[in-house]
Amino acid sequence: MSDEVKRLKDEGNAFFAKKQYFRASELYSKAILLDDHNTVLYANRAACRIAMNQY
């Protein structure tokens, strides 16, 4: 995982912890664009969408 992907994931995790799911989802999506084989990023984004009832 690159430093940029890790930074985006960590920032997304911080927003998720604050229940700011939309912003967290945006950050995970940006990270996915840089590392589209990282399944954790997809799972984290899915958790955001579930929390926002977007399923």
N, C-alpha and C positions, 0 to 999 in steps of 0.2 A: 504494500500500500504506500503510495507516494505521500509526501508531507502534506501536499495540498488536499488530497482526499481525506487524510486523517484529520486535518484541521476542519474541513467541512463536516465530517462525521461528528467530531467532538462538539462543534458549534450546534449542529442539529440536535445532538443529545441534550445539550443544555436547554435549548428551546423546548424540547419534548418534556423535560423535567418540569418546566414552568407551564406546561399545558398549552404552549403556543404551537399547536400542531401544524398549522398552515405554514408558518415560517420554517419549522423543522423539516417539513416535507419538501419545501423548496431547496433547502440545503442538501438534503439527501439526493434529490434529483440532480443537482449540480455535480455532486460527487459521482453519481452513476454515469454521467456523461464522460467523466474522466477514467472511471474504472467499472466498466459494464459487466464484469465477471464477479463482482463482489456481492455475494448473496446477502450479507448482513445489511448492506445499504438498502436492498430491495425489501427485506423484512422490516427494517426500521420505517421505511416509507409506507409500507402496508399498515403498520401499527398506527401511524399518523392518520391514514385514511379511514381506518376502522374507528379511531377515536372521534373523527369528524363525521361519522356515519356516511362516508363516501365509498360504498361497496355495492 
